[in-house]
Amino acid sequence: MIAADLMQESPAIVTGVAAALCLTAAPIFHARRTILLVQLAAALCFAAHYFCLGIAVAGAVNILNGFQIGAALFAGRSAAMNRLGYALIGLMVLVGLWFWQGPISGLSVVATVLIALARMQPSQLSLRVLLLAGGCFWAGHDLAVGAWIALSADIGALLMGLVALSSLLVRVTVEWRPSTPAQAAAAA
């Protein structure tokens, strides 16, 4: 009986875990393009996860995220794609308002907008700071609704994002200098 239930829910579990892994891994990468491609994989996995759970609105919103990521990928090469990327952010806000369910919706709308704005940034610093800010709002949302797979992905992405941001801001250089015989004698 339990095995049958697990097999029936396995597509939702597999897609949820894949989405969580992609979301957690995205901040590790250095190149903006790679970060966005891994986020695209996460969005598509989350869309499949939500469709498997029968939550069509969340699935559709993640597909909208996928289109916005696609526009962000080409925004630097095309003014039309840049405008489309920002227009899709406006559409995300409208979708959030349309399906408004109180403060929980507010957290998800703010999180989505911050992350979508991050994707449009050509600067690594702006991209990473906005991703972290949006991730904090998603963590609050997922904690409030009890979405544990998503919350674990949020926490993982926040931790990896902090590490990546700190490596961007802080450079440590280890230098080895051989000592001269006089310095070695003075140290002894």
TIFIVEX-608089 format. One record per residue: residue in three letters; x, y, z of N, C-alpha, C in turn. Coordinates in steps of 0.02 Angstrom, whole numbers. Example, Ala and Ser with C-alpha at 12.3 -4.5 7.8 and 13.67 -1.06 7.14 Angstrom:
+------+--------+--------+--------+--------+--------+--------+--------+--------+--------+
: type :    npx :    npy :    npz :   capx :   capy :   capz :    cpx :    cpy :    cpz :
+------+--------+--------+--------+--------+--------+--------+--------+--------+--------+
:  ALA :    660 :   -284 :    390 :    615 :   -225 :    390 :    660 :   -165 :    390 :
:  SER :    642 :   -112 :    354 :    684 :    -53 :    357 :    645 :      2 :    394 :
+------+--------+--------+--------+--------+--------+--------+--------+--------+--------+
# end
This chain:
+------+--------+--------+--------+--------+--------+--------+--------+--------+--------+
: type :    npx :    npy :    npz :   capx :   capy :   capz :    cpx :    cpy :    cpz :
+------+--------+--------+--------+--------+--------+--------+--------+--------+--------+
:  MET :     41 :    -60 :      0 :      0 :      0 :      0 :     43 :     63 :      0 :
:  ILE :     92 :     66 :     44 :    136 :    124 :     47 :    177 :    128 :    -17 :
:  ALA :    201 :     72 :    -43 :    239 :     71 :   -105 :    197 :     97 :   -163 :
:  ALA :    133 :     78 :   -165 :     89 :    101 :   -218 :     79 :    177 :   -215 :
:  ASP :     70 :    203 :   -154 :     62 :    275 :   -145 :    126 :    312 :   -164 :
:  LEU :    183 :    283 :   -145 :    247 :    314 :   -162 :    258 :    315 :   -237 :
:  MET :    241 :    261 :   -271 :    248 :    258 :   -344 :    203 :    309 :   -378 :
:  GLN :    143 :    318 :   -351 :     96 :    366 :   -380 :    122 :    438 :   -370 :
:  GLU :    155 :    451 :   -314 :    180 :    518 :   -300 :    252 :    528 :   -323 :
:  SER :    283 :    477 :   -351 :    354 :    483 :   -369 :    369 :    537 :   -421 :
:  PRO :    326 :    549 :   -471 :    342 :    605 :   -516 :    345 :    672 :   -480 :
:  ALA :    300 :    683 :   -433 :    301 :    746 :   -396 :    363 :    750 :   -352 :
:  ILE :    382 :    694 :   -322 :    441 :    693 :   -278 :    504 :    705 :   -320 :
:  VAL :    510 :    669 :   -375 :    570 :    675 :   -417 :    577 :    745 :   -445 :
:  THR :    523 :    773 :   -471 :    527 :    841 :   -499 :    540 :    893 :   -445 :
:  GLY :    512 :    882 :   -385 :    524 :    928 :   -330 :    596 :    927 :   -307 :
:  VAL :    624 :    867 :   -301 :    694 :    861 :   -281 :    740 :    889 :   -335 :
:  ALA :    725 :    876 :   -398 :    766 :    904 :   -453 :    763 :    980 :   -452 :
:  ALA :    705 :   1008 :   -441 :    697 :   1081 :   -437 :    738 :   1109 :   -378 :
:  ALA :    734 :   1075 :   -321 :    771 :   1098 :   -262 :    846 :   1096 :   -275 :
:  LEU :    870 :   1042 :   -307 :    941 :   1037 :   -321 :    964 :   1092 :   -369 :
:  CYS :    924 :   1105 :   -421 :    942 :   1158 :   -469 :    942 :   1226 :   -435 :
:  LEU :    891 :   1240 :   -395 :    887 :   1305 :   -362 :    945 :   1315 :   -314 :
:  THR :    964 :   1262 :   -279 :   1019 :   1266 :   -232 :   1086 :   1274 :   -268 :
:  ALA :   1093 :   1242 :   -325 :   1156 :   1244 :   -362 :   1166 :   1308 :   -401 :
:  ALA :   1114 :   1342 :   -421 :   1120 :   1401 :   -464 :   1170 :   1453 :   -439 :
:  PRO :   1169 :   1472 :   -375 :   1216 :   1524 :   -352 :   1290 :   1504 :   -354 :
:  ILE :   1303 :   1440 :   -359 :   1373 :   1416 :   -358 :   1410 :   1438 :   -421 :
:  PHE :   1375 :   1444 :   -475 :   1407 :   1459 :   -539 :   1428 :   1532 :   -542 :
:  HIS :   1482 :   1545 :   -580 :   1509 :   1612 :   -584 :   1479 :   1653 :   -640 :
:  ALA :   1465 :   1622 :   -696 :   1440 :   1660 :   -755 :   1365 :   1672 :   -749 :
:  ARG :   1345 :   1732 :   -765 :   1274 :   1751 :   -764 :   1232 :   1703 :   -806 :
:  ARG :   1256 :   1688 :   -866 :   1220 :   1645 :   -912 :   1208 :   1575 :   -881 :
:  THR :   1259 :   1548 :   -849 :   1252 :   1482 :   -818 :   1203 :   1484 :   -760 :
:  ILE :   1206 :   1537 :   -721 :   1159 :   1545 :   -665 :   1088 :   1545 :   -692 :
:  LEU :   1077 :   1583 :   -746 :   1010 :   1588 :   -775 :    988 :   1521 :   -805 :
:  LEU :   1033 :   1485 :   -837 :   1014 :   1419 :   -866 :    995 :   1369 :   -811 :
:  VAL :   1031 :   1370 :   -756 :   1013 :   1325 :   -700 :    947 :   1347 :   -669 :
:  GLN :    936 :   1413 :   -665 :    871 :   1437 :   -641 :    815 :   1416 :   -688 :
:  LEU :    828 :   1416 :   -753 :    778 :   1393 :   -801 :    761 :   1319 :   -788 :
:  ALA :    812 :   1279 :   -777 :    799 :   1208 :   -761 :    758 :   1202 :   -697 :
:  ALA :    773 :   1243 :   -647 :    735 :   1242 :   -584 :    662 :   1262 :   -596 :
:  ALA :    651 :   1314 :   -636 :    583 :   1338 :   -650 :    543 :   1284 :   -685 :
:  LEU :    573 :   1251 :   -734 :    538 :   1198 :   -771 :    524 :   1138 :   -726 :
:  CYS :    571 :   1121 :   -682 :    560 :   1066 :   -635 :    505 :   1084 :   -585 :
:  PHE :    506 :   1146 :   -561 :    453 :   1168 :   -515 :    385 :   1167 :   -550 :
:  ALA :    383 :   1188 :   -613 :    320 :   1186 :   -651 :    295 :   1115 :   -655 :
:  ALA :    338 :   1068 :   -672 :    317 :    998 :   -676 :    296 :    972 :   -607 :
:  HIS :    332 :    992 :   -555 :    315 :    972 :   -486 :    245 :    995 :   -468 :
:  TYR :    230 :   1059 :   -480 :    165 :   1085 :   -462 :    109 :   1055 :   -505 :
:  PHE :    122 :   1043 :   -570 :     72 :   1010 :   -612 :     59 :    939 :   -587 :
:  CYS :    112 :    904 :   -565 :    103 :    836 :   -538 :     61 :    838 :   -474 :
:  LEU :     66 :    892 :   -436 :     27 :    898 :   -375 :    -43 :    925 :   -388 :
:  GLY :    -58 :    944 :   -451 :   -123 :    970 :   -468 :   -131 :   1044 :   -452 :
:  ILE :    -76 :   1080 :   -443 :    -79 :   1152 :   -427 :    -61 :   1189 :   -492 :
:  ALA :   -111 :   1198 :   -534 :   -100 :   1226 :   -601 :    -75 :   1297 :   -600 :
:  VAL :    -98 :   1339 :   -554 :    -77 :   1409 :   -553 :     -2 :   1414 :   -540 :
:  ALA :     23 :   1376 :   -491 :     94 :   1378 :   -475 :    135 :   1350 :   -534 :
:  GLY :    109 :   1299 :   -567 :    142 :   1272 :   -626 :    146 :   1323 :   -681 :
:  ALA :     91 :   1358 :   -693 :     89 :   1408 :   -746 :    135 :   1467 :   -731 :
:  VAL :    138 :   1487 :   -668 :    182 :   1542 :   -648 :    255 :   1523 :   -659 :
:  ASN :    272 :   1461 :   -646 :    341 :   1439 :   -658 :    357 :   1436 :   -733 :
:  ILE :    308 :   1421 :   -774 :    320 :   1425 :   -846 :    330 :   1498 :   -867 :
:  LEU :    292 :   1543 :   -837 :    302 :   1615 :   -849 :    372 :   1635 :   -827 :
:  ASN :    395 :   1609 :   -770 :    464 :   1621 :   -748 :    513 :   1597 :   -802 :
:  GLY :    500 :   1540 :   -831 :    543 :   1513 :   -883 :    548 :   1560 :   -942 :
:  PHE :    492 :   1588 :   -963 :    493 :   1636 :  -1019 :    533 :   1699 :  -1000 :
:  GLN :    525 :   1721 :   -938 :    561 :   1780 :   -915 :    636 :   1766 :   -912 :
:  ILE :    655 :   1707 :   -892 :    726 :   1688 :   -891 :    753 :   1687 :   -962 :
:  GLY :    714 :   1661 :  -1008 :    734 :   1661 :  -1079 :    745 :   1731 :  -1105 :
:  ALA :    700 :   1777 :  -1087 :    709 :   1847 :  -1108 :    771 :   1877 :  -1076 :
:  ALA :    783 :   1861 :  -1012 :    841 :   1888 :   -977 :    906 :   1862 :  -1008 :
:  LEU :    905 :   1800 :  -1032 :    965 :   1772 :  -1064 :    986 :   1812 :  -1126 :
:  PHE :    937 :   1839 :  -1162 :    952 :   1875 :  -1223 :    945 :   1951 :  -1216 :
:  ALA :    932 :   1975 :  -1155 :    920 :   2046 :  -1144 :    980 :   2089 :  -1162 :
:  GLY :   1040 :   2064 :  -1152 :   1099 :   2103 :  -1167 :   1112 :   2112 :  -1241 :
:  ARG :   1083 :   2068 :  -1282 :   1094 :   2070 :  -1355 :   1039 :   2105 :  -1392 :
:  SER :    981 :   2112 :  -1360 :    923 :   2138 :  -1396 :    881 :   2183 :  -1351 :
:  ALA :    868 :   2243 :  -1375 :    827 :   2289 :  -1336 :    755 :   2262 :  -1329 :
:  ALA :    732 :   2227 :  -1381 :    664 :   2198 :  -1377 :    660 :   2145 :  -1322 :
:  MET :    711 :   2104 :  -1316 :    711 :   2053 :  -1263 :    717 :   2085 :  -1195 :
:  ASN :    754 :   2139 :  -1190 :    760 :   2176 :  -1128 :    691 :   2202 :  -1107 :
:  ARG :    656 :   2233 :  -1154 :    589 :   2259 :  -1140 :    541 :   2202 :  -1122 :
:  LEU :    547 :   2146 :  -1158 :    504 :   2088 :  -1143 :    517 :   2062 :  -1073 :
:  GLY :    580 :   2059 :  -1053 :    597 :   2036 :   -986 :    564 :   2078 :   -932 :
:  TYR :    567 :   2144 :   -940 :    535 :   2188 :   -891 :    459 :   2186 :   -897 :
:  ALA :    432 :   2178 :   -956 :    360 :   2172 :   -965 :    334 :   2109 :   -930 :
:  LEU :    372 :   2055 :   -934 :    352 :   1993 :   -900 :    352 :   2001 :   -825 :
:  ILE :    396 :   2043 :   -799 :    394 :   2058 :   -727 :    328 :   2091 :   -709 :
:  GLY :    306 :   2139 :   -751 :    241 :   2170 :   -740 :    185 :   2119 :   -743 :
:  LEU :    189 :   2072 :   -790 :    138 :   2019 :   -795 :    139 :   1975 :   -733 :
:  MET :    198 :   1962 :   -706 :    202 :   1922 :   -644 :    166 :   1957 :   -587 :
:  VAL :    174 :   2022 :   -583 :    139 :   2061 :   -530 :     64 :   2055 :   -540 :
:  LEU :     41 :   2063 :   -603 :    -31 :   2058 :   -616 :    -59 :   1989 :   -600 :
:  VAL :    -21 :   1937 :   -615 :    -42 :   1869 :   -598 :    -47 :   1861 :   -522 :
:  GLY :      3 :   1889 :   -487 :      1 :   1886 :   -414 :    -59 :   1923 :   -385 :
:  LEU :    -76 :   1980 :   -414 :   -134 :   2017 :   -390 :   -199 :   1981 :   -408 :
:  TRP :   -201 :   1951 :   -466 :   -261 :   1915 :   -488 :   -278 :   1857 :   -441 :
:  PHE :   -227 :   1820 :   -420 :   -236 :   1762 :   -376 :   -221 :   1778 :   -303 :
:  TRP :   -229 :   1841 :   -285 :   -211 :   1865 :   -218 :   -247 :   1826 :   -163 :
:  GLN :   -208 :   1805 :   -113 :   -237 :   1769 :    -56 :   -211 :   1797 :     10 :
:  GLY :   -197 :   1860 :     12 :   -175 :   1892 :     73 :    -99 :   1899 :     77 :
:  PRO :    -74 :   1906 :    139 :     -2 :   1917 :    149 :     43 :   1864 :    118 :
:  ILE :     19 :   1802 :    115 :     59 :   1749 :     84 :     72 :   1766 :     10 :
:  SER :     21 :   1791 :    -24 :     30 :   1811 :    -94 :     78 :   1870 :    -99 :
:  GLY :     76 :   1915 :    -51 :    121 :   1971 :    -51 :    194 :   1949 :    -48 :
:  LEU :    208 :   1899 :     -5 :    276 :   1872 :      0 :    298 :   1843 :    -67 :
:  SER :    254 :   1805 :    -99 :    274 :   1773 :   -161 :    282 :   1823 :   -218 :
:  VAL :    240 :   1875 :   -219 :    246 :   1926 :   -271 :    311 :   1965 :   -263 :
:  VAL :    326 :   1986 :   -202 :    389 :   2023 :   -190 :    449 :   1979 :   -207 :
:  ALA :    447 :   1916 :   -187 :    502 :   1870 :   -202 :    511 :   1861 :   -277 :
:  THR :    457 :   1851 :   -312 :    459 :   1841 :   -384 :    486 :   1903 :   -420 :
:  VAL :    463 :   1961 :   -400 :    485 :   2023 :   -432 :    560 :   2034 :   -419 :
:  LEU :    583 :   2024 :   -358 :    654 :   2035 :   -343 :    698 :   1987 :   -383 :
:  ILE :    678 :   1924 :   -387 :    718 :   1876 :   -424 :    715 :   1890 :   -499 :
:  ALA :    658 :   1909 :   -524 :    652 :   1926 :   -595 :    694 :   1988 :   -612 :
:  LEU :    694 :   2037 :   -567 :    736 :   2096 :   -577 :    810 :   2076 :   -575 :
:  ALA :    827 :   2029 :   -531 :    897 :   2005 :   -527 :    919 :   1977 :   -594 :
:  ARG :    875 :   1938 :   -626 :    893 :   1907 :   -690 :    908 :   1958 :   -744 :
:  MET :    880 :   2016 :   -738 :    889 :   2067 :   -790 :    953 :   2108 :   -779 :
:  GLN :    987 :   2097 :   -724 :   1047 :   2136 :   -708 :   1108 :   2109 :   -745 :
:  PRO :   1146 :   2153 :   -778 :   1208 :   2130 :   -809 :   1265 :   2123 :   -758 :
:  SER :   1259 :   2158 :   -702 :   1310 :   2158 :   -650 :   1303 :   2097 :   -604 :
:  GLN :   1358 :   2062 :   -592 :   1358 :   2004 :   -547 :   1336 :   2024 :   -477 :
:  LEU :   1360 :   2081 :   -453 :   1343 :   2102 :   -385 :   1268 :   2115 :   -378 :
:  SER :   1239 :   2153 :   -424 :   1167 :   2167 :   -422 :   1126 :   2103 :   -429 :
:  LEU :   1147 :   2060 :   -474 :   1113 :   1996 :   -484 :   1111 :   1957 :   -419 :
:  ARG :   1168 :   1949 :   -387 :   1172 :   1908 :   -327 :   1136 :   1938 :   -267 :
:  VAL :   1141 :   2004 :   -259 :   1107 :   2037 :   -202 :   1031 :   2031 :   -210 :
:  LEU :   1006 :   2043 :   -269 :    933 :   2038 :   -280 :    909 :   1965 :   -274 :
:  LEU :    950 :   1917 :   -297 :    932 :   1847 :   -288 :    926 :   1829 :   -215 :
:  LEU :    973 :   1853 :   -174 :    970 :   1840 :   -102 :    909 :   1872 :    -70 :
:  ALA :    895 :   1934 :    -90 :    836 :   1968 :    -62 :    772 :   1930 :    -80 :
:  GLY :    766 :   1911 :   -144 :    707 :   1872 :   -164 :    703 :   1805 :   -129 :
:  GLY :    761 :   1773 :   -120 :    763 :   1709 :    -85 :    739 :   1714 :    -13 :
:  CYS :    755 :   1769 :     19 :    730 :   1779 :     88 :    654 :   1782 :     90 :
:  PHE :    624 :   1817 :     43 :    551 :   1820 :     40 :    521 :   1752 :     24 :
:  TRP :    553 :   1714 :    -22 :    528 :   1647 :    -37 :    533 :   1602 :     24 :
:  ALA :    587 :   1607 :     61 :    595 :   1567 :    122 :    539 :   1583 :    172 :
:  GLY :    524 :   1647 :    180 :    468 :   1666 :    224 :    402 :   1638 :    199 :
:  HIS :    391 :   1642 :    134 :    329 :   1615 :    105 :    324 :   1540 :    116 :
:  ASP :    378 :   1504 :     99 :    376 :   1431 :    103 :    372 :   1406 :    175 :
:  LEU :    402 :   1443 :    221 :    395 :   1427 :    292 :    322 :   1436 :    314 :
:  ALA :    292 :   1491 :    293 :    223 :   1506 :    313 :    173 :   1455 :    286 :
:  VAL :    185 :   1430 :    225 :    137 :   1383 :    195 :    156 :   1310 :    207 :
:  GLY :    214 :   1298 :    237 :    236 :   1230 :    251 :    259 :   1192 :    189 :
:  ALA :    289 :   1227 :    141 :    316 :   1195 :     81 :    388 :   1176 :     96 :
:  TRP :    397 :   1116 :    124 :    462 :   1097 :    152 :    515 :   1084 :     99 :
:  ILE :    497 :   1054 :     43 :    547 :   1044 :    -10 :    570 :   1112 :    -36 :
:  ALA :    523 :   1157 :    -49 :    541 :   1223 :    -73 :    581 :   1262 :    -20 :
:  LEU :    563 :   1255 :     43 :    599 :   1290 :     96 :    671 :   1264 :    101 :
:  SER :    680 :   1199 :     95 :    748 :   1172 :     96 :    788 :   1198 :     37 :
:  ALA :    756 :   1204 :    -21 :    790 :   1232 :    -80 :    807 :   1306 :    -68 :
:  ASP :    760 :   1342 :    -38 :    773 :   1413 :    -23 :    833 :   1421 :     24 :
:  ILE :    834 :   1381 :     76 :    889 :   1385 :    124 :    955 :   1367 :     91 :
:  GLY :    955 :   1314 :     51 :   1015 :   1295 :     15 :   1038 :   1349 :    -33 :
:  ALA :    992 :   1378 :    -70 :   1009 :   1431 :   -117 :   1034 :   1493 :    -80 :
:  LEU :   1004 :   1509 :    -23 :   1027 :   1567 :     15 :   1098 :   1556 :     41 :
:  LEU :   1112 :   1496 :     67 :   1179 :   1482 :     93 :   1230 :   1484 :     36 :
:  MET :   1214 :   1451 :    -20 :   1260 :   1452 :    -77 :   1268 :   1522 :   -105 :
:  GLY :   1213 :   1560 :   -105 :   1215 :   1629 :   -129 :   1259 :   1673 :    -86 :
:  LEU :   1256 :   1663 :    -20 :   1299 :   1701 :     25 :   1372 :   1685 :     15 :
:  VAL :   1387 :   1621 :      6 :   1456 :   1600 :     -8 :   1480 :   1631 :    -73 :
:  ALA :   1438 :   1627 :   -125 :   1458 :   1655 :   -190 :   1466 :   1730 :   -187 :
:  LEU :   1422 :   1764 :   -151 :   1427 :   1837 :   -144 :   1490 :   1855 :   -106 :
:  SER :   1504 :   1819 :    -52 :   1564 :   1835 :    -13 :   1627 :   1822 :    -54 :
:  SER :   1627 :   1769 :    -96 :   1686 :   1757 :   -138 :   1693 :   1811 :   -191 :
:  LEU :   1638 :   1843 :   -209 :   1641 :   1898 :   -257 :   1669 :   1961 :   -225 :
:  LEU :   1652 :   1970 :   -161 :   1671 :   2032 :   -126 :   1738 :   2027 :    -89 :
:  VAL :   1755 :   1967 :    -66 :   1815 :   1958 :    -25 :   1865 :   1914 :    -63 :
:  ARG :   1925 :   1939 :    -71 :   1978 :   1900 :   -103 :   2031 :   1887 :    -50 :
:  VAL :   2049 :   1825 :    -42 :   2102 :   1805 :      4 :   2160 :   1780 :    -38 :
:  THR :   2219 :   1806 :    -24 :   2278 :   1785 :    -60 :   2327 :   1755 :    -10 :
:  VAL :   2349 :   1695 :    -24 :   2399 :   1663 :     18 :   2465 :   1667 :    -19 :
:  GLU :   2514 :   1694 :     15 :   2578 :   1704 :    -17 :   2632 :   1671 :     25 :
:  TRP :   2674 :   1633 :     -8 :   2730 :   1601 :     26 :   2794 :   1636 :      7 :
:  ARG :   2830 :   1656 :     57 :   2894 :   1689 :     45 :   2948 :   1649 :     80 :
:  PRO :   2995 :   1626 :     42 :   3049 :   1590 :     75 :   3090 :   1637 :    119 :
:  SER :   3108 :   1612 :    176 :   3146 :   1655 :    222 :   3220 :   1651 :    205 :
:  THR :   3254 :   1705 :    221 :   3327 :   1707 :    211 :   3359 :   1676 :    272 :
:  PRO :   3420 :   1654 :    268 :   3453 :   1623 :    326 :   3454 :   1670 :    387 :
:  ALA :   3460 :   1735 :    377 :   3461 :   1782 :    432 :   3394 :   1785 :    468 :
:  GLN :   3338 :   1784 :    428 :   3271 :   1785 :    458 :   3258 :   1720 :    495 :
:  ALA :   3279 :   1664 :    468 :   3269 :   1600 :    501 :   3306 :   1598 :    567 :
:  ALA :   3366 :   1626 :    570 :   3406 :   1627 :    632 :   3374 :   1673 :    683 :
:  ALA :   3346 :   1729 :    660 :   3314 :   1777 :    706 :   3250 :   1748 :    734 :
:  ALA :   3214 :   1707 :    695 :   3152 :   1677 :    718 :   3165 :   1622 :    768 :
:  ALA :   3222 :   1592 :    766 :   3239 :   1536 :    811 :   3262 :   1563 :    875 :
+------+--------+--------+--------+--------+--------+--------+--------+--------+--------+
# end
